[in-house]
Each structure stands twice: as structure tokens, then as C-alpha cells.
Amino acid sequence: MSGAPSERPMQRSLVLNGNPMEDIVGFARAVRVGPWISVGGTAPVDADGRTVGIGDAAAQAERCFEIAGEALARAGAGWRHVVRTRLILTDIEDWKAVVAVRARFCREAKPVDTIMAVSRFVNPDWLVEIEVDAVLHDAGG
């Protein structure tokens, strides 16, 4: 015996939202491994998969943050646990409007952030997607 504590593998759990693409391409809205949670590229869609806020980056960002927040909650976390956000835009000039939305969700936790522009998303009506990483760092979950 080495005297070292036995290491248990961390549990991996998926947060799925019923999107048909989950099975087609093999993705989850979020993945939690132990205390770490990653919420993948979140698009501005309603419950029926329709784009919201067409032409309005702030409205789209609001919806993306709402979806990400739901995924965090289902994974046992909240915005206080967020350590990184990524704001992905098709027009970098929209950054101020999107950051203003981000502030309402992230002001307290103050996670690190990356803002970047891409040429387009799978759906050309999408102006923004967000990604969120969180770590459960307190006993309250």
C-alpha cells in the first residue's frame, strides 16, 4: 500500500435539451465532469428552434444567456460559478451591445472573457453565440 488516497474517477454527466442534432452529430448542450461544466456554443433560438431577435444582437445575446443559464442550472450550477465566457459575433461592432447583456448575468462572478468575430454561423440569421465554462467551487452547488 502506498498510503495515497484512492482516486475515484470523476462522474461525467450530460445536459441534453432534446435537439434532434444531439443524436445526429453527437453533442450535448453542456457536459459536467466532477466540478467542471462546459456549455457549448449556444445559439439564439426559441423552444421550437426558431431564431429570435433577427437583426438584433442584444436580443439574441439575451436568449443565448437564458439558454446557457438553464443548462448551468440543470448541471447544478449558477452564474456565480462561471469562470469563462466566449462571445462569438458575426459583426465585431456588436460587441458593446452584447457585453451589456453579458454584464447582467456575469457582473458578480466577473469571469474571464473572450470576444471574437466569425464570418458566419450555421444559420445566417444568428448574429451571436456564446460559450460558458463553470466550476462548482462552493458547497452550495
N, C-alpha and C positions, 0 to 999 in steps of 0.2 A: 504494500500500500504506500502510495506516495504522500499521503496526508493532505493532498489537494482536494478541495470540494469537488464533488461530482458535477460535471457540466451537463445540463439538460438542454436539448435543442429548443430553440425558441419556436413558439407556435406561429404559424402563418395562417392568416385568415383573409378572405376576400370580401370586399363590399361590392355587390352587384346591384344594378338598378333595372334589369330586365331589358336592356337594349339588345336587339337581335344580333348586333355585331359582337357582343360578348362571346358568343359561341362561334360565330363565323370566323373571326380573326383572333380570338383568344385574348381578351383583355378584361380588366376589372376597373370600375370607377376608382377604387382605392385598394391598396394592399397594406395590411398591417403585419409586421413581423416583430414580435415582442413589443417594445415600447415605440417602435418606429412606424410611421404611417406616411404613405405617399399617395397623393390624389393626382391622378393623371390629367392630361390636357382636357380641361372642362370647357365645353362649348356652350354658347348662349341659346339653349333650346328649352321649350316647354315640355310638359309631361307627354305630349304626343309627338315629340321630336321636331316640332316646327321652330324655326328661328324666331327669336324675339328681338325687338328693338332694331329692326333692319335700318341701317344708316345711322344708328346712334350708339357709339362706342361705350358711353357711360351706362346706358340701359343694358347693353349686352354684358358689360362687366358685372353689373349688379346681379344679373341672372347667373353668371358663372360663379360668383362668390356664394350665392344662395345654394347652388348645387354642391359646391365644394364643402360648404358648411354642413349640409345634410350628410355627405359622405363621412366627414370627420365625426359627426355625432354617432353615426352607425358604427364607426370604428372605435367608439369610446373616448373621443377627444373633443376638444372645442378650440375656438380661435386662440385661447391663451396658450395652447400647446404648439402653435405654428412657429416653425423656425426658419422657413424659407418660402417665398412666393416667387413665381415666374410669371411675368405679364408678357404675353406674346401678342403683338399687334400687326395688322397689315399696313397701317399708316402710323409711323412713329409720332406724327404730330398729335395723335390722340392720347399721348402719354399722360398729360396733365388731367384730363377728364377721367381716365382710368385710375390713376393714382389717387384721385379724390375719393373714388369709390372704395379702393383698397384701404384707405385710411380709416373708414368707418368700421371695417372688420378687423384691422390689424394694429390700430394705434396703440393699444395697451401692450400687446406682446412684442411689438417692434421687431418682427423677423427681418432677416436679410432679404434682399430683393434683387431680381434681375429683370430688366425691361429690354425687350428685343423686338425687332420687326422681321417679318417673313413676307414673302411675295404673295402668298395666299394660303387659305386653308382648304380642306376637302370641299367644304361648302363655301362658294364665293360670297355669300351674304354674311358670313361670320367676319367680324372685324377684330375680335379678341378671343383668346383662350387663356385660361390660367392654369397653373400647376401649383400645388401646395404640398409641403412636407411638414410633418409634425412629429414631436417626440413627447410621449407621456412622461413628464418629469416630476409629477407630484402624486401623492397618494390618492387624491380625489378623482383620478381618472381623466 
